[in-house]
Amino acid sequence: MNILKVNGIELSYDSFGDENDEAIILIAGLGTQMIRWTVPFCRILAARGFRVIRFDNRDVGCSTHFNHYPSLNFEALAAALMSGRRPDIPYTLDDMANDAIGLLDALSIDRAHFVGRSMGGMIAQLAASEYPERVLSLTSIMSSSGNPTLPQASPDIMAMMTKPASSPFEDEAGFLAHSLSFAKSIAGTGYPFEEDAYRALILEEVKRAYDPGSIGRQIAAIAVSGDRRPRLATIKAPALVIHGMDDPLFVPACGEDTASAIPGAELMLVEGMGHDLPHQLYNVTADGIERTARRN
């Protein structure tokens, strides 16, 4: 793992493959760390002739955290948005897209293929819209367009995502039970839920950095980004939207709407895939990323 100063903060990252190959930058989702892009997945992409870079978004993992900021009040956030006021939040998705571009600058990389999952897909979308000269291709996975008319996740799923869990340092069993229950609830039906692997991943994230407030701050960043469809319509790079047919957090209509908003985008709906990326789908996902990259 390496640390670089970017946009006045520190970002942690690592990379795989030949530094002379075209770069792929992998952007993680809400409250999750770069290790959600597993080493085997990164190596699959690197073996196809890419330099693969994964990094911790601001406020997670070993990058700079904003835990000095007051705890997010969801009611106040909603009230501000409803009244048309700008909520007082520490950063936006645009700031996070600027982080990804800044990381490329720090690494002396002119252009890269952008791949994002969930919130990371939103960040990649904004980068492709705002920095067309820097984004060779876009792959948006299990994400959405911000269209306010799209179906929402069920209240049960949202409650599980936003409900405070026990501290892993005070009640590890309770923390793991909550985390595993949520992970299982958003996983697809087409592939076995590998509880032991998820438990190890969750504990590794805790070991790297535990900051329960970061999820709320990143939810706020998503909320203020609003409807991104006008910005998606400006994307010129080759684009692929990958979405699970079983995704209960961002239902398939979210992926369909994203693809329809990006000119020329390919839509890849995956049977049995939920809001996760099981290892059985690593190769088919890498196929799509590579195919889209070669369209450039």
Residue, then its C-alpha position, 0 to 999 in steps of 0.5 A: m500500500n502507498i500514500l499520496k497527497v491529492n487535493g489536500i488530502e491523503l489517498s492510499y492506493d496500490s497497483f497491479g501489472d506493468e506500469n507501462d500498460e494502459a491504466i484501469i482505476l477501480i473505485a469502491g462503493l459506499g463506506t467500503q475500502m479498496i480491498r473490496w476489489t480483491v487481489p484475484f480480480c485485480r490480477i485477472l485484469a492485469a493479466r489482460g494487459f492493464r495496469v490496475i490501480r485500486f484506492d481508498n476513497r476519502d473518508v474510508g480505509c487508510s485515506t484521510h477521514f473526516n471524522h472531525y465533522p459532526s455526525l450526520n442528521f438525516e432528517a436535517l439533510a432531507a429537510a435541506l434538500m426538500s427546501g432547495r437549500r445546500p446542506d452543510i456537508p464536508y464533501t461531494l461526489d464531485d470532490m471524490a471524482n476530483d480525487a480520482i483524477g488527482l490520483l492519476d496526476a500524482l501518478s503521472i498518468d494522462r488517461a485511464h479506464f474508469v471502473g466503479r461499483s455502486m457509489g464508485g460507479m457514480i464517481a466514475q460517471l462524474a469523472a467521465s462527464e467532467y474530464p472527457e480528456r482523462v477517461l478512456s472508457l467507463t464501466s459503471i457496475m451496480s450503480s444508478s443515474g440519480n433519477p428521482t423517479l426510479p424505484q427505491a430500495s425497500p425500507d428494510i434494506m435501507a434500515m439495515m444499511t443506515k442502522p448503527a452497528s455494534s462497535p467491533f471492539e466492544d461487541e465483535a459478534g454483534f457487529l459481525a452478525h449485523s454486517l453479515s446479515f446486511a451483506k447476505s440481504i443484498a447478495g444475489t440468488g445465483y451464487p452461494f453466499e460465502e459467509d467465511a470469506y465475507r467475515a474475513l473481508i469485514l474484519e480486514e476492513v476493521k483492522r485497516a480503519y473503522d469509522p462508522g460515521s463515514i457512511g453517513r457522510q458519503i450518503a450525504a455526498i450522494a444525496v446532493s449529487g441529484d439527478r445526474r442524467p444531464r451530465l451522463a448525456t455528455i459522456k463521450a467515452p465508450a461505456l458499459v453498465i453492468h447490473g445484477m438482475d437480483d440487486p435489491l439496493f439499486v434495482p435493475a431499472c437503475g442500471e437500465d436508466t443509467a445505460s439509456a442516459i449515456p450515449g452509446a452505452e452497452l447494458m449488461l444485465v447479469e442473472g443471479m447477481g445482486h449488489d455484490l461481485p462474487h468470484q464466479l463473476y470475475n471473468v465475465t466482469a473482466d470480459g466486459i471491462e476489457r471489451t469496453a476498453r478496447r472500443n476506445 
